[in-house]
Amino acid sequence: GNFIPPIKSNGSNNGNLTQRIGGKRDDAMDDSTKKCLDMLCGPDGELPEKLRNLEPRLIEHVSNEIMDRDPNVRWDDIAGLDHAKKCVTEMVVWPLLRPDIFKGCRAPGRGLLLFGPPGTGKTMIGKAIAGEAKATFFYISASSLTSKWIGEGEKLVRALFGVASCRQPAVIFVDEVDSLLSQRKSEGEHEASRRLKTQFLIEMEGFDSGSEQILLIGATNRPQELDEAARRRLTKRLYIPLPSPDARAWIVRNLLEKDGLFKLSKEDMDIICKLTEGYSGSDMKNLVKDASMGPLRDALRQGIEITDLNKEDMRPVTLQDFKAALQEVRPSVSSNELGIYEDWNKQFGSLS
Ligand code: ADP
């Protein structure tokens, strides 16, 4: 009785919402839902078979919240990881661009796992793949399926794969995939999450055997929790490690240059690289943010009011700002964790 549905009800009869077969529309649907379904209709004005029995509000949610028409990330935005970029281009980008060549012996796997510490660019790689392959990008966090979509995760998964098949080529990026396909729950697993996992594996099986241009990317920072079925389906497994010193330098330079704030010498950059050993890409971004506040804080310390502050009068960001920021922004990954990734990579990774 206390159950609150995660989706705001539009007060219509839910039982009727799914009916849109043979060109008939349901008057109970609101305009945005209708518009969304219209966009998925084929040239005959009919909804593709796969979508007909799905709830329109879930299709709408996938189209509006999960689908990203313009992920806007290119390889050049990602620091380092040259090896991963090269492998991914060959393994998944080319096959999505030229399905006619990549068939038979050259048929690609449809599942890719990106694993490694958090904040190292896994999501960026997923987006860049979609951008480079001119594919539609779908992003879902697996933990939201189990938390936010309690009892509805299965239906949402069906809607997700249904919409993706209408938007080919498509890249479905499942973040925290371990929470969906983990081995830990297998014994006392809740019925609902077991069903969700099964549904997910069925959907993957479906497009794996067909000619669909859909790539599933799972990302995780706990690869050791994936079960055997997940490993089997995510045939390519790439380790995305912490950034190298050069990649860390690139992130600093790139972020500061974008704002016209880069004035550091080569020597300063070398020191920053040394001091940031063990920082992830996202730690570096936070560090740069904090350091770039240095000149501003300095000016305010001298008694200048923020409203009177002249942008041109502010001093450039210095090594001292980075040293101060290093006290605030600590690395988020411990060296013990790295050992786990490296071991798992040796055992299950595609390329070490
Ligand atoms: P993950 O998916 O591995 O947890 P993300 O791809 O979401 O990490 O990265 C988080 C943020 O950290 C990005 O938006 C970006 O600003 C920064 N970042 C992480 N790795 C890199 C990288 N290799 N190159 C450039 N920026 C990066």
Boltz pocket constraint, residues with backbone or C-beta under 6 A from the ligand:
constraints:
  - pocket:
      binder: B
      contacts: [[A, 77], [A, 78], [A, 79], [A, 80], [A, 81], [A, 117], [A, 118], [A, 119], [A, 120], [A, 121], [A, 122], [A, 123], [A, 124], [A, 125], [A, 219], [A, 243], [A, 247], [A, 251], [A, 280], [A, 281], [A, 282], [A, 283], [A, 285]]
      max_distance: 6.0
